[in-house]
Amino acid sequence: MGKQKLRIGMVGYGFMGRTHSNAFTQAPKYFDLPREPELVAVCARNRERAEAFASNWGYQDVESDWQSLVARDDIDLIDIAAPNDMHHDIAIAAAQAGKMVMCEKPLGRTAAESAEMVAAVETAGVANMVWYNYRRIPAVTLAKQMIDRGDLGRIYHYRAKFLQDWTIATDLPQGGEGLWRLDVNVAGSGVTGDLLAHCIDTAMWLNGGIDSVTAMTETFVKERAHSLTGKVEPVGIDDACAFLARFDNGSLATFESTRYARGHKALYTLEINGEHGSLAWDLHDLHRLDYFDHRVEGETRGWRSIHITDGEHPYMDSWWVPGLSIGYAESFVHQAADFIRGLEGEAAAPTFADAHRTDLVTDAVLKSGRTGQWEPASDS
Ligand SMILES: NC(=O)c1ccc[n+]([C@@H]2O[C@H](COP(=O)([O-])OP(=O)(O)OC[C@H]3O[C@@H](n4cnc5c(N)ncnc54)[C@H](O)[C@@H]3O)[C@@H](O)[C@H]2O)c1
């Protein structure tokens, strides 16, 4: 007898629609899962393009409004890969219909939105997860294991940045397809909710909760034509943000993100300094984890660059022979696999409740950008 199916309905066929569809297709081929993902239907407003996407990825059907997708009784899991302004309503409707929900990040445009989403999935008692995929790059997962077992000892510093350069042109419009990230009504915020949310999720996973923050934000281009209205409108997003943070464990942090760092496309780096050693990771070299261990005595003490491709490294025994690397797409495969494994045991993180804590931090960062004050970053 075959495995029980996990019947998936996905909203959105853009960048993330592709990574998720690939993840659900690949996960059962590389990992032993209790349920077999089945791509039942994809939803997007343009039916013709949705049909082409469905045919390419093997979805059986298409829907052109998400309410019809959520209402179907042949779907177990609603996967939200649509822009940020869609997350709240779809997730709540899906939970109320008794469906499991996976949602792209940031969970809400604000923490108030994501609080309602947490309440909905918890009231309904449905499995839920947010696609903060960087946790599941094996080098980052190994960093977590090393920190948890005390290899670094007490943590003093956390440092992260996420740099891009694609919005520098002043004649770039805001809003609409491909440019919804520049429209504050759709995105909720700029680099803070888009890029720093990733850095914050990884940071809190590795180093615990963030107590308070102080930030500066800037919008370098104040007005842009809007693709949908055709009018020049004020830009409401933050183009750049840098903030300081204090973690609950007493460590200090700096975070920086911008879409104005000429030459950088997706430079996500993090470094952690502890009592016994330091760790550093760079998305551009994602299969390496740099490690300095001060407890090594003598003249060979120094930074080492660990190639995270051995069978003993997280997730790697499911892939190729030692020495051969995997990449960005596989972090989503790992996330899909962990979600499905978590349906029969401990639920996989980050849950909606975890992602809501990230939204509390991004709200505090944006608030501090306006007030110039230190702001509390949790609701406790
Ligand atoms: N985890 C990550 O690393 C990561 C990376 C990129 C984007 N994201 C998140 O994923 C989400 C989607 O981003 P993207 O880059 O895939 O965007 P995208 O613009 O490439 O795709 C968005 C998709 O949503 C669809 N859509 C928009 N409005 C819709 C509606 N009313 N009904 C149905 N479908 C609708 C669009 O047709 C499109 O297919 C965002 O929340 C974003 O923040 C996460």
Ligand as a Chemical Component Dictionary entry (heavy atoms), coordinates in Angstrom:
data_LIG
# 
_chem_comp.id                   LIG 
_chem_comp.type                 NON-POLYMER 
_chem_comp.pdbx_formal_charge   0 
_chem_comp.three_letter_code    LIG 
# 
loop_
_chem_comp_atom.comp_id 
_chem_comp_atom.atom_id 
_chem_comp_atom.alt_atom_id 
_chem_comp_atom.type_symbol 
_chem_comp_atom.charge 
_chem_comp_atom.model_Cartn_x 
_chem_comp_atom.model_Cartn_y 
_chem_comp_atom.model_Cartn_z 
_chem_comp_atom.pdbx_ordinal 
LIG N1  N1  N 0  12.129 32.491 1.552  1  
LIG C1  C1  C 0  12.758 33.293 0.716  2  
LIG O1  O1  O 0  13.974 33.308 0.623  3  
LIG C2  C2  C 0  11.971 34.225 -0.171 4  
LIG C3  C3  C 0  12.536 34.712 -1.367 5  
LIG C4  C4  C 0  11.738 35.502 -2.206 6  
LIG C5  C5  C 0  10.442 35.808 -1.835 7  
LIG N2  N2  N 1  9.941  35.360 -0.649 8  
LIG C6  C6  C 0  8.549  35.663 -0.261 9  
LIG O2  O2  O 0  7.687  34.888 -1.102 10 
LIG C7  C7  C 0  6.499  35.617 -1.403 11 
LIG C8  C8  C 0  6.369  35.701 -2.914 12 
LIG O3  O3  O 0  7.536  36.330 -3.450 13 
LIG P1  P1  P 0  8.061  36.006 -4.929 14 
LIG O4  O4  O 0  9.444  36.518 -5.023 15 
LIG O5  O5  O -1 7.774  34.593 -5.263 16 
LIG O6  O6  O 0  7.093  36.961 -5.760 17 
LIG P2  P2  P 0  6.771  36.917 -7.289 18 
LIG O7  O7  O 0  6.358  38.302 -7.646 19 
LIG O8  O8  O 0  7.855  36.235 -8.056 20 
LIG O9  O9  O 0  5.491  35.948 -7.363 21 
LIG C9  C9  C 0  4.279  36.266 -6.709 22 
LIG C10 C10 C 0  3.193  35.374 -7.228 23 
LIG O10 O10 O 0  1.956  35.674 -6.557 24 
LIG C11 C11 C 0  0.911  35.713 -7.516 25 
LIG N3  N3  N 0  -0.188 36.540 -7.048 26 
LIG C12 C12 C 0  -0.180 37.871 -6.791 27 
LIG N4  N4  N 0  -1.414 38.267 -6.431 28 
LIG C13 C13 C 0  -2.209 37.153 -6.443 29 
LIG C14 C14 C 0  -3.594 36.917 -6.185 30 
LIG N5  N5  N 0  -4.428 37.912 -5.835 31 
LIG N6  N6  N 0  -4.067 35.647 -6.289 32 
LIG C15 C15 C 0  -3.248 34.642 -6.641 33 
LIG N7  N7  N 0  -1.923 34.813 -6.920 34 
LIG C16 C16 C 0  -1.426 36.057 -6.826 35 
LIG C17 C17 C 0  1.603  36.282 -8.743 36 
LIG O11 O11 O 0  0.873  35.979 -9.917 37 
LIG C18 C18 C 0  2.919  35.543 -8.721 38 
LIG O12 O12 O 0  2.783  34.275 -9.287 39 
LIG C19 C19 C 0  6.654  36.972 -0.717 40 
LIG O13 O13 O 0  5.985  36.937 0.519  41 
LIG C20 C20 C 0  8.159  37.109 -0.492 42 
LIG O14 O14 O 0  8.484  37.911 0.621  43 
LIG C21 C21 C 0  10.687 34.568 0.158  44 
# 
loop_
_chem_comp_bond.comp_id 
_chem_comp_bond.atom_id_1 
_chem_comp_bond.atom_id_2 
_chem_comp_bond.value_order 
_chem_comp_bond.pdbx_ordinal 
LIG N1  C1  SING 1  
LIG C1  O1  DOUB 2  
LIG C1  C2  SING 3  
LIG C2  C3  SING 4  
LIG C2  C21 DOUB 5  
LIG C3  C4  DOUB 6  
LIG C4  C5  SING 7  
LIG C5  N2  DOUB 8  
LIG N2  C6  SING 9  
LIG N2  C21 SING 10 
LIG C6  O2  SING 11 
LIG C6  C20 SING 12 
LIG O2  C7  SING 13 
LIG C7  C8  SING 14 
LIG C7  C19 SING 15 
LIG C8  O3  SING 16 
LIG O3  P1  SING 17 
LIG P1  O4  DOUB 18 
LIG P1  O5  SING 19 
LIG P1  O6  SING 20 
LIG O6  P2  SING 21 
LIG P2  O7  DOUB 22 
LIG P2  O8  SING 23 
LIG P2  O9  SING 24 
LIG O9  C9  SING 25 
LIG C9  C10 SING 26 
LIG C10 O10 SING 27 
LIG C10 C18 SING 28 
LIG O10 C11 SING 29 
LIG C11 N3  SING 30 
LIG C11 C17 SING 31 
LIG N3  C12 SING 32 
LIG N3  C16 SING 33 
LIG C12 N4  DOUB 34 
LIG N4  C13 SING 35 
LIG C13 C14 SING 36 
LIG C13 C16 DOUB 37 
LIG C14 N5  SING 38 
LIG C14 N6  DOUB 39 
LIG N6  C15 SING 40 
LIG C15 N7  DOUB 41 
LIG N7  C16 SING 42 
LIG C17 O11 SING 43 
LIG C17 C18 SING 44 
LIG C18 O12 SING 45 
LIG C19 O13 SING 46 
LIG C19 C20 SING 47 
LIG C20 O14 SING 48 
# 
